[in-house]
Amino acid sequence: MYDGLHSNIVVIGGNAAGLAAASQARRINPDMDITVLEKGKYVSYGSCGLPYFISGYVKKAEDLFVYPKAFFEQKRNIRILTDHRVGRVDPTKKELYVQITNNLENKVIPYDRLVIASGGSPVTPNIPGIKGPNVFDFWNVGDAERLKGYIDSSSPKKAVVIGGGQIGLLMTEAFKKIGIKTVLIEKQKRILGGFEEEVSIIMTKKATIDDIGVLTGTEVLSINDSSVTIESSVAKKDIECDFVIIAAGTRANTDFLKDTSIELGKNGAIVVDNKQHTSHMNIFACGDCATVKNMVTGKADHIPTAGNSVKTGRIAGSNAARGSGAFVGSVGTVVDKILDLEFARTGIGSQEAVGLGFEAIKLIDSYSSHSGSVPGAKKIAVIIIVNTRTRKLLGAQMIGGDGVGKRIDIFATAIANEMSVDDIYMLDLSYSPAVSTVLDLVNKICGKAVVTLDRYDNQLSDNSFSVGNNQID
């Protein structure tokens, strides 16, 4: 099966990056033997949509599947082996040691070229009781089905979500929609730690208004049968709940590579070059398990997004099939909508900018999502981080009404093309009273930056204008 006239490619991982790699390899080389190994039962599903399955907005888990397994096997001649968990890779022998999880059979699969697209893994905190029957991870279709089955059969009334990132917040929203009272617990001082503090504050206020408990700076000491024990600087107490969701963060799913010579970097992500080569030239990596070049810092970074997964997957698959492709990098663009608030970020934040040695200022303002003459306009808070030496945009974040996603993509494009705030201020952006304002908020905040930087340049001589960590709002 694996030793024909044409070399074979084996792909570890049957979701976005892995299937993008396999499909692109097939486009480049119609004759190669291509096999995808997936540890779970399902392939090609949108994990970002799983919270909507819990809330009932998506009626069936199958509705989240992009393509059925048969599509890849019949239309693209790609062999898909589900329930195949790779336990070890031997780069010297070019062999994979695989366990078939539904019957515990072990086998060895050889490869000529390997693409690792093993994705990410949930971080599991070391909390007593975390393996209890009413404690749920929320990472894949299987997790979602187990949780949905529990909710449908037990009709719980109270939940605790551990972790104040996007997944944790999405779960609180899902539970709110189905009438489950929820408390969100975050160990750090604020939720949405990857965003600026102003974004976190606005989201916390909205969650509180929507009757979702938010406890920050709070550690979970234990998970009990019908409660969790927590401790903060204020008090130690029990919070009653019927079940607990673990959403404490993610890391690259690369534990099976730790005893190999494949180089690992930040968050356990596989270090790759711009052609997705690992430290072994016949082994490629892509998606959430691999590093990417951060286009702002110029350094290798771990930026697990759906867009990066598909693009790096295609590059890895192309080069594994002896094609040609290179990934230019990522500015880390993220957008979501939770509790009727759109929020997004791109580039780097203010603390990271200062930590990396940039001379940067942070500007904040709020603007209307569209013209006030048309009903439904809402405020959008905008934050930009600007390099005072080059006047180039380093990062942008927003939260508020409709249109955040549209604007963050403009900022992402500007950062990727190293545009200055002067350039962005002069962009000819679209206007209609129901969609935008004159000028658009992208123009407005960058216009504010232009004036601020001009004032700074004019006052350097008398040291009357301070930059660095300065926040202007």
Residue pairs with C-beta under 8 A, 6 or more apart in sequence:
1 33
2 8
2 33
2 35
2 109
2 110
2 111
3 110
4 33
5 31
6 29
6 31
6 32
6 33
7 32
7 33
7 112
7 113
8 32
8 33
8 34
8 35
8 110
8 111
8 112
8 113
9 22
9 25
9 32
9 33
9 34
9 35
9 111
9 112
9 113
9 114
9 115
9 317
9 320
9 321
10 34
10 35
10 36
10 37
10 96
10 109
10 111
10 113
10 114
10 115
11 18
11 19
11 21
11 22
11 34
11 35
11 36
11 37
11 114
11 115
11 117
11 317
12 18
12 37
12 86
12 96
12 114
12 115
12 116
12 117
12 118
13 36
13 37
13 38
13 116
13 117
13 118
13 119
13 287
13 289
14 36
14 37
14 38
14 40
14 42
14 43
14 44
14 80
14 82
15 38
15 43
15 44
15 45
15 47
15 117
15 119
15 287
15 309
16 44
16 287
16 306
16 309
16 310
16 313
17 117
17 119
17 286
17 287
17 288
17 289
17 309
17 310
17 312
17 313
17 316
18 36
18 38
18 115
18 117
18 286
18 287
18 313
19 36
19 43
19 44
19 67
19 72
19 313
20 286
20 309
20 310
20 311
20 313
20 314
20 317
21 115
21 117
21 284
21 286
21 313
21 314
21 316
21 317
21 320
22 34
22 36
22 72
22 76
22 78
22 115
22 317
23 72
23 76
23 78
23 314
23 317
24 313
24 314
24 315
24 316
24 317
24 318
24 321
24 323
25 32
25 34
25 115
25 317
25 318
25 320
25 321
25 323
26 32
26 34
26 76
26 77
26 78
26 317
26 321
28 317
28 318
28 321
28 322
28 323
29 321
29 322
29 323
30 77
32 321
33 79
34 77
34 78
34 79
35 78
35 79
35 80
35 81
35 109
36 43
36 72
36 78
36 79
36 80
36 81
37 81
37 84
37 86
37 96
37 98
37 109
38 80
38 81
38 82
38 83
38 84
39 83
39 84
39 85
39 86
39 101
40 82
40 83
40 140
40 141
40 142
41 82
41 83
41 141
41 142
42 65
42 82
42 140
42 141
42 142
43 69
43 72
43 80
43 82
44 65
44 66
44 67
44 68
44 69
44 71
44 72
45 61
45 64
45 65
45 66
45 141
46 64
46 65
46 66
47 64
47 139
47 140
47 141
48 306
49 58
49 64
50 64
50 138
50 140
50 141
50 143
50 144
51 138
51 167
51 170
51 171
51 173
51 174
52 58
52 174
53 60
53 61
53 63
53 64
53 144
53 148
54 144
54 147
54 148
54 151
54 171
54 174
54 175
54 178
55 173
55 174
55 175
55 177
55 178
56 177
56 178
57 177
58 64
61 141
61 144
61 145
61 148
64 141
69 80
69 82
72 78
72 80
73 79
73 80
83 100
83 101
83 102
84 98
84 99
84 100
84 101
85 98
85 99
85 100
85 101
86 96
86 97
86 98
86 118
86 256
87 97
87 98
87 99
87 256
88 96
88 97
88 256
88 259
88 260
89 95
89 96
89 97
89 114
89 116
89 256
89 257
89 260
89 262
89 283
90 96
90 97
90 260
91 260
91 261
91 262
91 280
91 283
93 110
94 110
94 111
94 112
94 114
94 282
95 108
95 109
95 110
95 111
96 108
96 109
96 110
96 111
96 114
97 106
97 108
98 106
98 107
98 108
98 109
99 105
99 106
100 106
100 107
112 282
113 282
113 283
113 284
113 320
113 321
114 282
114 283
114 284
114 320
115 283
115 284
115 285
115 286
115 313
115 316
115 317
115 320
116 254
116 257
116 262
116 270
116 278
116 283
116 284
116 285
116 286
116 289
116 290
117 285
117 286
117 287
117 289
117 309
117 313
117 316
118 252
118 253
118 254
118 256
118 287
118 289
119 253
119 287
119 288
119 289
120 250
120 251
120 252
120 253
120 288
120 289
120 304
121 139
121 250
121 251
121 252
121 253
121 255
122 137
122 138
122 139
122 246
122 247
122 248
122 249
122 250
123 248
123 249
123 250
123 251
124 130
124 137
124 246
124 248
125 162
125 220
125 246
125 248
127 162
127 220
127 221
127 222
127 223
128 221
128 222
128 223
129 135
129 222
129 223
129 224
130 223
130 246
132 223
132 225
132 244
134 150
134 225
134 242
134 243
134 244
135 223
135 243
135 244
135 246
136 143
136 146
136 147
136 150
136 243
136 244
136 245
136 246
137 143
137 246
138 144
138 147
138 167
138 171
138 245
138 246
138 247
147 245
150 156
150 243
151 178
151 180
154 242
156 180
156 242
156 243
157 179
157 180
157 181
157 242
158 180
158 181
158 182
158 183
158 240
158 241
158 242
159 175
159 180
159 181
159 182
159 183
159 241
159 242
159 243
159 244
159 245
160 182
160 183
160 184
160 185
160 228
160 239
160 241
160 243
160 244
160 245
161 168
161 171
161 172
161 175
161 182
161 183
161 184
161 185
161 244
161 245
161 247
162 168
162 185
162 220
162 228
162 244
162 245
162 246
162 247
162 248
163 184
163 185
163 186
163 245
163 246
163 247
163 248
163 249
164 184
164 185
164 186
164 188
164 190
164 191
164 192
164 193
164 214
164 216
165 191
165 192
165 193
165 194
165 247
165 249
166 192
166 334
166 336
166 338
167 247
168 184
168 186
168 191
168 245
168 247
169 184
169 191
169 192
169 203
169 207
169 338
169 339
170 336
170 338
171 182
171 245
171 247
172 182
172 184
172 207
172 212
173 338
173 339
175 181
175 182
176 182
176 210
176 211
176 212
176 339
181 211
182 212
182 213
183 212
183 213
183 214
183 215
183 239
183 241
184 191
184 207
184 212
184 213
184 214
184 215
185 215
185 218
185 220
185 228
185 230
185 239
186 193
186 214
186 215
186 216
186 217
186 218
187 217
187 218
187 219
187 220
188 216
188 217
189 216
189 217
190 197
190 200
190 201
190 204
190 216
191 200
191 203
191 204
191 207
191 214
191 216
192 199
192 200
192 203
192 343
193 200
194 334
194 345
194 349
195 343
195 345
195 349
195 397
195 399
196 349
196 350
196 362
196 383
196 397
198 364
198 381
198 383
198 399
199 343
199 345
199 381
199 383
199 397
199 398
199 399
202 341
202 381
202 399
202 400
203 338
203 339
203 341
203 343
203 399
204 214
204 216
206 339
206 340
206 341
207 214
207 339
208 214
210 339
212 339
215 230
215 232
217 232
217 233
218 230
218 231
218 232
219 230
219 231
219 232
220 228
220 229
220 230
221 229
221 230
221 231
221 236
222 228
222 229
223 244
224 238
226 240
226 241
226 242
227 238
227 239
227 240
227 241
228 238
228 239
228 241
228 244
229 236
229 237
229 238
230 236
230 237
230 238
230 239
250 288
250 304
251 267
251 268
252 264
252 267
252 268
252 269
252 270
252 288
252 289
252 290
252 302
252 304
253 288
253 289
254 264
254 268
254 269
254 270
254 289
255 268
257 264
257 270
258 264
261 279
261 280
262 270
262 278
262 279
262 280
262 283
263 270
263 271
263 278
263 279
264 270
264 271
265 271
265 291
265 300
265 302
266 291
266 300
266 301
266 302
267 302
269 289
269 290
269 291
269 302
270 278
270 285
270 289
270 290
270 291
271 278
271 279
271 290
271 291
271 300
272 278
272 284
272 285
272 286
272 290
272 291
272 292
272 312
274 293
274 326
274 327
274 328
274 329
275 284
275 315
275 319
275 325
275 326
275 327
276 284
276 285
276 286
276 290
276 312
276 315
276 316
276 319
276 327
277 283
277 284
277 319
278 284
278 285
284 316
284 319
284 320
285 316
286 309
286 312
286 313
286 315
286 316
286 317
287 304
287 308
287 309
287 312
287 313
288 304
288 309
290 312
291 300
291 301
291 302
292 300
292 301
292 302
292 303
292 308
292 312
292 327
292 329
292 330
293 299
293 300
293 301
293 327
293 328
293 329
293 330
294 300
294 301
294 303
294 329
294 330
294 331
294 332
294 348
295 328
295 329
295 330
295 331
295 415
295 416
296 331
296 332
296 347
296 348
296 394
296 395
296 415
297 348
297 356
301 330
301 332
303 330
303 332
305 330
305 332
305 333
305 334
307 330
307 333
308 330
311 327
312 327
314 325
315 325
315 326
315 327
318 324
318 325
319 325
331 346
331 347
331 412
331 415
331 416
332 345
332 346
332 347
332 348
333 344
333 345
333 346
333 408
333 409
333 412
334 344
334 345
334 346
335 342
335 343
335 344
335 404
335 405
335 408
336 342
336 343
336 344
337 343
341 399
341 400
341 401
342 398
342 399
342 400
342 401
342 402
342 403
342 404
342 405
343 397
343 398
343 399
343 400
343 404
344 397
344 398
344 399
344 404
344 405
344 407
344 408
345 395
345 396
345 397
345 398
345 408
346 395
346 396
346 397
346 408
346 411
346 412
346 415
347 385
347 393
347 394
347 395
347 396
347 411
347 412
347 415
348 356
348 385
348 394
348 395
349 385
349 395
349 397
350 360
350 362
350 385
350 395
350 469
350 471
352 395
353 360
353 385
353 387
353 394
353 395
354 360
354 468
354 469
358 387
358 394
359 387
359 388
359 389
359 467
359 468
360 385
360 386
360 387
360 388
360 394
360 467
360 468
361 385
361 386
361 388
361 449
361 452
361 453
361 456
361 467
361 468
361 470
361 472
362 383
362 384
362 385
362 386
362 470
362 471
362 472
363 383
363 384
363 386
363 445
363 448
363 449
363 452
363 472
363 473
364 381
364 382
364 383
364 471
364 472
364 473
365 381
365 382
365 444
365 445
365 448
365 473
366 379
366 380
366 381
366 382
366 400
367 379
367 380
367 382
367 437
367 441
367 444
367 445
368 377
368 378
368 379
368 380
368 437
368 441
369 377
369 378
369 379
369 380
369 400
369 401
369 402
369 403
370 376
370 377
370 402
370 403
370 432
370 433
370 434
370 435
370 436
370 437
371 377
371 433
371 434
371 436
371 437
371 438
373 433
374 433
374 434
377 401
378 400
378 401
378 402
379 400
379 401
380 398
380 399
380 400
380 401
380 403
380 404
380 407
380 441
381 398
381 399
381 400
382 396
382 397
382 398
382 407
382 441
382 445
383 396
383 397
383 398
384 393
384 395
384 396
384 411
384 421
384 445
384 446
384 449
385 393
385 394
385 395
385 396
386 392
386 393
386 394
386 421
386 449
386 453
387 393
387 394
388 453
388 456
388 467
390 420
391 420
391 421
391 422
391 449
391 453
392 415
392 418
392 419
392 420
392 421
393 411
393 414
393 415
393 419
393 420
393 421
393 424
393 446
394 415
395 415
396 408
396 411
396 412
396 415
398 404
398 407
398 408
403 435
403 436
407 440
407 441
407 442
410 424
410 427
410 429
410 442
411 424
411 442
414 423
414 424
414 427
421 446
421 449
421 450
421 453
422 446
422 450
424 442
424 443
424 446
425 443
425 446
425 447
425 449
425 450
426 443
427 442
427 443
429 436
429 439
429 440
429 442
429 443
430 436
430 440
431 437
431 438
431 440
437 444
439 447
452 472
455 465
456 465
456 467
459 465
